[in-house]
């Protein structure tokens, strides 16, 4: 069971890396600290929305798998 969870975490981490690399750069960098309004009013559309939601799902899944593996193994 431990090997299965580790392989699943490897696949989730590869997917998370791929999804993050596919996202469009917002180009704000450290300028976002100063209060860029575009950050709040810019709505994600189409594929950007799918990538953002999949990033969230994969990140949560990665964290949960990390906790389960640390307890299980």
SESE-995824 format. One line per field, with one value per residue: residue in three letters; x, y, z of N, C-alpha, C, O, CB in turn. Coordinates in Angstrom, 2 decimals. Glycine has a CB too. Example, Ala and Ser with C-alpha at 12.3 -4.5 7.8 and 13.67 -1.06 7.14 Angstrom:
REM residues 2
titi	(ala	ser)
n.X	(13.19	12.85)
n.Y	(-5.69	-2.25)
n.Z	(7.80	7.08)
ca.X	(12.30	13.67)
ca.Y	(-4.50	-1.06)
ca.Z	(7.80	7.14)
c.X	(13.20	12.90)
c.Y	(-3.30	0.03)
c.Z	(7.80	7.87)
o.X	(14.24	13.41)
o.Y	(-3.32	1.14)
o.Z	(8.46	8.04)
cb.X	(11.31	14.08)
cb.Y	(-4.47	-0.60)
cb.Z	(9.05	5.72)
REM end
This chain:
REM residues 73
titi	(unk	unk	unk	unk	unk	unk	unk	unk	unk	unk	unk	unk	unk	unk	unk	unk	unk	unk	unk	unk	unk	unk	unk	unk	unk	unk	unk	unk	unk	unk	unk	unk	unk	unk	unk	unk	unk	unk	unk	unk	unk	unk	unk	unk	unk	unk	unk	unk	unk	unk	unk	unk	unk	unk	unk	unk	unk	unk	unk	unk	unk	unk	unk	unk	unk	unk	unk	unk	unk	unk	unk	unk	unk)
n.X	(0.81	1.98	3.84	2.15	0.88	3.08	3.79	1.46	1.63	3.90	2.94	0.93	2.51	4.05	1.99	1.12	3.36	3.39	0.92	1.28	3.38	2.11	0.42	-0.48	1.76	1.34	2.80	3.28	5.01	7.04	5.60	3.01	2.86	2.63	-0.04	-1.52	-4.29	-5.22	-4.79	-6.91	-9.26	-9.05	-10.44	-10.26	-10.42	-11.81	-9.41	-7.58	-9.03	-9.62	-7.03	-6.29	-8.11	-7.47	-4.87	-5.29	-6.74	-4.89	-2.79	-3.95	-4.50	-1.90	-0.86	-2.53	-1.89	0.78	0.54	-0.86	1.00	3.12	2.06	1.24	3.46)
n.Y	(-1.20	1.21	1.65	2.01	4.43	6.17	6.07	7.14	9.71	10.61	10.73	12.66	14.85	15.24	15.90	18.27	19.93	20.11	21.40	23.84	24.89	25.23	27.36	30.77	33.43	35.91	38.16	39.98	39.80	41.16	43.45	43.03	43.27	45.93	46.52	45.98	46.53	45.05	42.44	41.76	42.22	40.95	38.44	34.93	33.07	30.46	28.14	29.00	29.15	26.44	25.44	26.79	25.76	23.04	23.14	23.87	21.62	19.53	20.41	20.32	17.59	16.61	17.56	16.19	13.54	13.57	13.87	11.50	9.57	10.12	9.36	6.73	5.23)
n.Z	(0.00	0.74	-1.31	-3.48	-2.73	-2.79	-5.50	-6.55	-5.47	-6.79	-9.43	-9.12	-8.38	-10.70	-12.46	-11.22	-11.53	-14.34	-14.84	-13.55	-15.05	-17.48	-17.12	-17.74	-17.35	-14.94	-14.77	-12.74	-10.57	-8.04	-8.02	-7.32	-4.63	-4.07	-4.58	-7.00	-8.99	-11.10	-10.49	-8.87	-10.34	-12.76	-14.54	-14.84	-17.84	-19.83	-20.71	-18.85	-16.47	-16.07	-15.72	-13.37	-11.49	-11.62	-10.68	-8.04	-7.10	-7.54	-5.88	-3.32	-3.22	-3.34	-0.89	0.93	0.31	1.10	3.87	4.49	3.63	5.37	7.81	7.30	6.30)
ca.X	(0.00	2.88	4.43	1.08	0.71	4.24	3.67	0.37	2.14	4.80	2.12	0.29	3.52	4.36	0.83	1.13	4.42	2.95	-0.16	1.84	4.17	1.21	-0.33	0.02	2.39	0.60	3.75	3.24	6.22	6.98	4.67	1.74	2.89	2.20	-1.48	-1.98	-5.73	-5.48	-4.75	-8.20	-10.37	-8.81	-11.12	-9.70	-11.39	-11.50	-8.38	-6.95	-9.85	-9.42	-5.68	-6.26	-8.84	-6.72	-3.73	-5.79	-7.08	-3.65	-2.02	-4.60	-4.28	-0.49	-0.70	-3.19	-1.07	1.98	0.17	-1.18	2.23	3.93	1.44	1.12	4.74)
ca.Y	(0.00	2.37	1.86	2.57	5.84	6.92	6.20	8.10	11.05	10.97	11.11	13.93	15.91	15.51	16.64	19.61	20.67	20.37	22.38	25.15	25.39	25.59	28.58	32.03	34.26	37.15	39.24	40.99	39.70	41.88	44.57	42.66	43.67	47.32	46.68	46.04	46.28	44.07	41.14	41.47	42.34	40.15	37.15	33.86	32.60	29.27	27.19	29.54	28.75	25.00	25.25	27.25	24.80	21.79	23.41	23.81	20.23	18.74	20.84	19.76	16.14	16.40	17.75	15.10	12.35	13.73	13.58	10.08	8.79	10.30	8.58	5.33	4.55)
ca.Z	(0.00	0.80	-2.64	-4.31	-2.36	-3.27	-6.95	-6.78	-5.18	-7.88	-10.58	-8.79	-8.42	-12.11	-12.99	-10.65	-12.21	-15.71	-14.84	-13.19	-16.19	-18.59	-16.82	-18.26	-16.34	-14.68	-15.00	-11.70	-9.77	-6.77	-8.16	-6.70	-3.22	-4.01	-4.70	-8.39	-9.06	-12.14	-9.84	-8.27	-11.26	-13.95	-14.43	-15.65	-18.82	-20.60	-20.29	-17.64	-15.33	-15.88	-15.17	-11.99	-10.65	-11.54	-9.81	-6.66	-6.78	-7.45	-4.71	-2.13	-3.27	-3.00	0.55	1.62	0.12	1.93	5.26	4.60	3.52	6.58	8.87	6.91	6.08)
c.X	(0.86	3.49	3.40	0.88	1.87	4.20	2.56	0.83	3.12	4.01	1.41	1.29	3.93	3.22	0.80	2.19	3.99	1.88	0.36	2.64	3.29	0.46	0.35	0.60	1.60	1.50	3.78	4.50	6.07	6.07	3.33	1.70	2.37	0.73	-1.94	-3.45	-6.06	-5.52	-6.12	-9.35	-10.21	-9.42	-10.48	-10.78	-10.88	-10.48	-7.66	-7.71	-9.67	-8.05	-5.61	-6.97	-8.09	-5.46	-4.15	-6.07	-5.82	-2.81	-2.62	-4.38	-2.84	-0.27	-1.34	-2.40	0.20	1.68	-0.10	0.08	3.08	3.35	1.50	2.46	5.71)
c.Y	(1.27	2.69	2.49	4.06	6.69	7.11	7.19	9.52	11.51	11.44	12.45	15.07	16.25	16.29	18.06	20.48	21.05	21.46	23.77	25.73	25.82	26.90	29.81	32.86	35.55	38.37	40.29	40.97	40.38	43.09	44.28	43.08	45.10	47.55	46.83	45.66	45.22	42.66	40.77	41.45	41.53	38.76	36.14	33.34	31.32	28.35	27.68	29.12	27.26	24.74	25.69	26.26	23.48	21.96	23.30	22.37	19.39	19.13	20.28	18.26	15.80	16.53	16.61	13.80	12.41	13.39	12.09	9.23	8.93	9.52	7.08	4.60	4.80)
c.Z	(0.00	-0.55	-3.57	-4.01	-2.85	-4.78	-7.31	-6.51	-6.26	-9.10	-10.34	-8.86	-9.85	-12.77	-12.49	-11.31	-13.63	-15.76	-14.50	-14.35	-17.37	-18.35	-17.39	-17.12	-16.17	-14.84	-13.92	-10.84	-8.43	-6.84	-7.52	-5.24	-3.08	-4.22	-6.13	-8.47	-10.11	-11.55	-9.30	-9.28	-12.54	-13.75	-15.37	-16.60	-19.47	-19.97	-19.03	-16.39	-15.03	-15.26	-13.71	-11.06	-10.53	-10.68	-8.35	-6.24	-6.62	-6.24	-3.43	-2.07	-2.88	-1.49	1.34	1.50	0.96	3.38	5.44	4.54	4.78	7.76	8.56	6.89	7.19)
o.X	(0.53	3.64	3.72	0.72	1.66	4.55	2.70	0.47	3.14	4.36	1.32	0.96	4.14	3.46	0.47	1.95	4.20	1.93	-0.07	2.58	3.69	-0.09	1.57	-0.01	1.23	1.02	4.26	4.98	5.06	5.80	2.58	0.62	1.73	0.26	-2.70	-3.82	-7.09	-6.22	-6.47	-10.32	-11.15	-8.98	-10.19	-11.93	-9.67	-10.66	-7.18	-7.11	-9.58	-7.94	-4.94	-6.47	-8.06	-5.04	-3.45	-5.69	-5.70	-2.18	-1.89	-4.11	-2.59	0.43	-0.77	-2.25	0.64	2.47	0.35	0.23	3.70	4.10	1.79	2.58	6.83)
o.Y	(2.27	3.86	3.38	4.85	7.83	8.18	7.99	10.44	12.70	12.43	13.28	16.15	17.42	17.22	18.98	21.65	22.18	22.34	24.77	26.93	26.67	27.48	29.88	32.98	36.19	39.48	41.39	42.02	40.19	43.71	45.21	43.23	45.43	48.68	47.75	44.56	44.55	41.78	39.58	40.72	41.44	38.00	36.44	33.18	31.13	27.86	26.87	28.77	26.87	23.91	25.04	25.97	22.88	21.01	22.71	21.96	18.62	18.27	19.82	17.71	14.83	15.72	16.13	13.05	11.38	12.72	11.48	8.28	7.96	9.07	6.26	3.48	4.29)
o.Z	(-0.65	-0.91	-4.36	-4.94	-3.29	-5.29	-8.24	-7.24	-6.60	-9.73	-11.24	-9.35	-10.17	-13.54	-13.25	-11.60	-14.06	-16.62	-15.09	-14.61	-18.16	-19.29	-17.50	-16.06	-17.15	-15.04	-14.16	-10.42	-7.75	-5.81	-7.22	-4.67	-2.08	-4.06	-6.43	-8.05	-10.00	-12.07	-9.27	-9.08	-13.33	-12.89	-16.53	-16.19	-19.64	-18.86	-18.24	-15.37	-13.86	-14.36	-12.90	-9.98	-9.45	-10.02	-7.53	-5.15	-5.67	-5.63	-2.55	-1.00	-2.17	-0.88	2.32	2.46	1.49	4.05	6.41	5.30	5.22	8.63	9.43	7.39	7.15)
cb.X	(-0.93	3.97	4.96	-0.24	0.57	5.54	3.37	-0.83	2.83	5.69	1.08	-0.35	4.75	4.61	-0.45	1.35	5.73	2.42	-1.26	2.74	5.15	0.23	-0.50	-1.10	3.86	-0.01	3.44	2.02	7.40	8.36	4.48	1.50	4.33	2.94	-1.94	-1.13	-6.49	-4.41	-3.72	-8.50	-10.55	-7.29	-12.62	-9.13	-11.67	-11.03	-7.38	-6.86	-11.33	-9.54	-4.66	-6.91	-10.23	-6.33	-3.14	-7.06	-7.97	-2.83	-1.97	-6.12	-4.59	0.41	-1.30	-4.60	-0.71	2.53	-1.07	-2.16	3.04	4.02	-0.03	0.47	5.36)
cb.Y	(-0.01	2.14	0.53	1.80	5.98	6.21	4.82	7.76	11.06	9.77	10.03	13.88	15.50	14.18	15.94	19.55	19.83	19.09	21.98	25.02	24.33	24.48	28.74	32.81	34.57	37.12	39.88	40.78	40.28	42.30	44.91	41.16	43.57	48.09	47.85	45.11	47.57	44.15	41.15	42.48	43.76	40.06	37.29	32.72	33.68	29.66	26.96	31.06	29.05	24.24	26.03	28.63	24.55	21.31	24.80	24.65	19.64	18.92	22.38	20.08	15.60	17.39	19.09	14.90	12.18	15.15	14.41	9.66	9.25	11.79	9.02	5.24	4.99)
cb.Z	(1.20	1.80	-3.22	-4.07	-0.85	-2.86	-7.60	-5.90	-3.81	-8.26	-10.88	-7.39	-7.61	-12.88	-12.61	-9.14	-12.26	-16.36	-13.85	-11.94	-16.64	-18.82	-15.32	-19.00	-16.71	-13.26	-16.28	-10.83	-10.51	-6.34	-9.60	-6.82	-2.66	-5.01	-3.91	-9.28	-9.38	-13.23	-8.71	-7.20	-11.61	-14.26	-14.74	-14.76	-19.89	-21.92	-21.41	-17.72	-15.60	-17.23	-16.00	-11.88	-11.23	-12.95	-10.10	-6.52	-7.88	-8.73	-4.63	-2.14	-4.67	-3.76	0.97	1.08	-1.36	1.82	5.67	3.49	2.28	6.93	9.08	5.55	4.78)
REM end
